[in-house]
Amino acid sequence: MKILRMVLPAFLLMTLLSGSALAQTKVATVDLQKLLKGFWKAQRANALIQERFAKDQSDDKDMIARLKKMNDDYEQLLAQANDPAISSDERDKRKQSAADKLKDIQGEKVNVDQFERQEMATLDDQRQRMVKSSLDEIKAAVSSNAKTGGYTVVLDTSARTLNLGGGSVELPSEVVYTSGDDLTDAVLAQLNAGAPVDTAAPTVANPVPSLAGTNSP
């Protein structure tokens, strides 16, 4: 996704690319990653995503445990089907039971795979929508501060990727050097001016492993 490329690293508000226009250019910077991490709405949305991911992990773990139990039962039935101590008819019954159990295992594996794919897609969609929604408000706040300060260029100085809710989002290119003013704190103060009183800044969680590929009993 190229969500962030619509926002920063820079928006240029010049009408003429002449020497005099360039001489009047006033540059400022913001740290987009700091704004996303510090914006209370992004924090709250990220916390909800983390909660859903934790629940998905728990549900996935339960499904894997159930699949392992089914596989253990299948192995036991298979062993009984080859037991020479029981009658031929009974061995045939055990073989049929084992075959039925194997079909159940295969069906359960399909269910687990589908669950993991769907939940990871849902989480990714939530992350992308959260980032876009937060960036729309951040962009408006940056524009407001830039216009108030008379800045013609605002550059993003943050890192290239942001770890968020179990995944990463691509960020714009880094700014190697600028002598312009940094508007990050002013923009963040504006964004959080209307935050609820009980809103606390949660710790940004580290990336969490994918659910996919864990359904081997």
N, C-alpha and C positions, 0 to 999 in steps of 0.2 A: 504494500500500500504506500501511496505517496501523499498521505494526508497532510503531512507537515509542510510540504513544498508549496502549498497555497498560502502559507503564513509568513515564514521567515526562511532563510537568514536575513534577507533585506527587502525592504520596499523603498523604492527611490521616487522621490516626489520633486523632480526637476522638470521644468518646461523647456529648457534649452541646454544643450550639451556644449555650450561655449565656454571659453576660459573664464569669463566673468561669473557665469552661473556656477561653475565648479569652485571658484574661489569663495562663493557664498554658502557652499554646502556645509551643513552643521550635522555632525555624526554623533549618534548615541548607540549604546549597546544594551542588550538584555540577556540574561541567562535563562533560556527557555526551559531547560530541565529544572532549574530551581523554581521557576514559576509554576510548572506542572506539579512538582512535589509539594510546594507550599500552598497551592490554591485549595481552599477547603472543600470545594465541590469535587475536585479531582481526588482528594484524599478520601472523601466519603465513598465515592464510586469505586475507588480501588479497594477499599475495605470490603465492600459488598462482593466484589469479584473474588477476593481472597477467601471470603466465607463460602462462596459457591464452590470454589476449587477444592476447599477442604472437605466439603460434603461429597463432592464427586470422588475424591480420593477414598473416602470412607465407604461409599457405595461400591466403588470399583474393587476395593479390598474384600468386601463381603461376597461379591460375585466371583472373585478369584478363589476364595475359600470354598464356596459352594462347588465350583468347577473341580477343585482338587478332591473334594469329598466324592464327587461323582466318579472321578477317575480312579480313586482308591477302590470304590465299590465295583467298578468294572474289572479291575485287576483281580479282585477277589473272586468274582463270578467266573472269570476266565480260568483261574487256577482250579476252581471247583469243577468246571466243565471237563477238565483233563484228569480228574481224580479217578484212578482205576478202581478205587474201593467202592464207588457207587455204581448203580445199574446203568446200563446203556441208555434207557429211557430218561433217567434222571440227568445224565450227562447232556443229552440232547436238550432237555429243558433249560439247563444252566447255560448252554451255548446260545440258546435263543434269548435268554434273559440278558446275557452279555452283549449280544448283537443289538438288542433294544436299548441297553444302557449306552452303548457306543453312539447310537443315533442321537440320544439325548445329550451326550457330551458335545457332539458336533453342533447341535442346535444351540446349546448354551454358549459355545465359543463364538458363534455368529452373533448372538445377543450381546456378548461382552464387547466384541469388536465394534458393533454398531453403537453401543452406549459410549464407548471411548471416543469414537469419531464425532458423534453428535455433540457431546459435551465440550470437546476441545474446540469445535467450530463455533459453538455458542459463546464460549469464553472469549475466543478471538474476536468475534463480532462485538461483544460487550466492550472489550478493550478499545477497539477501533472507534466505536461510537462515543465512548467516554472521552477519548483523546480529542476527537473532532469537536465535541460539544465544549470541552474546556478551552480548546484553542480558539474557538470563535469568540469566547468572552475575553481571553487573553489578548487576542488581536485588537479587539475594540478598546481595551484598556491601554495597550501600547500606543495605538493611534491617538487616543485622547491625550496621553502624556507627551507624545511627540509633537502634536499640534500646539499644545500649551507651551512647550519649551522651545518651539521654533525649529525643531530638528527636521532635516530633510531626508536623512538616512538612518535606519535603525537596523543593527546587525545582531545576529544571535551568536553568542560566545560559548554555548553549551557543548557538551560532548556529543558524539555522533549517534549514540543509541541510548534509549531509556528503558531500563528493566521495569516491567509493569505487569502485575497480576499474572505471573507465570509465563510471560512472553516478553518480547522486545519490540519496540517501535522505532522505525528509522527516523533519525533527526537530520536536519540540514548540515551542510559542511561547516566545519569550524572556522572561526575568524582567527587568523594567525596574529594580527596586531591591529590595534586601533587606539587612538588617543582621545576618542570621544567619551562623553559622560555615560555612566551606567544608570539605567532607569529601572533596574530589576526591583529594588526595594520599594520604590515609589509605586510601581505597577502592582506589586504584590499587596501593598497596603490598600490600594484601591480595590483590588479583587476581593480581599478579605474583610472589607469594611462592613459588609452586610452579613457576615458569617454568624450563625447561631451562637449564643453564649456558651452552650455546652459542647461546641465543636473543639475537639483536641486534635493536635497534629500527630497522627499515628506513625509509627515507624514504618518506612517503606520496606516491604518484605523482599527478601532475596528471590531470585527466580526459582520456581518450583518445577520438578520434573514433569514431563508429559505423562498423561494417562495411557497413551497409546503403547501397544506392544507389551502389555503386562499380563496377558491372559493365558499364559502357559501354566498348566496345573503343576 
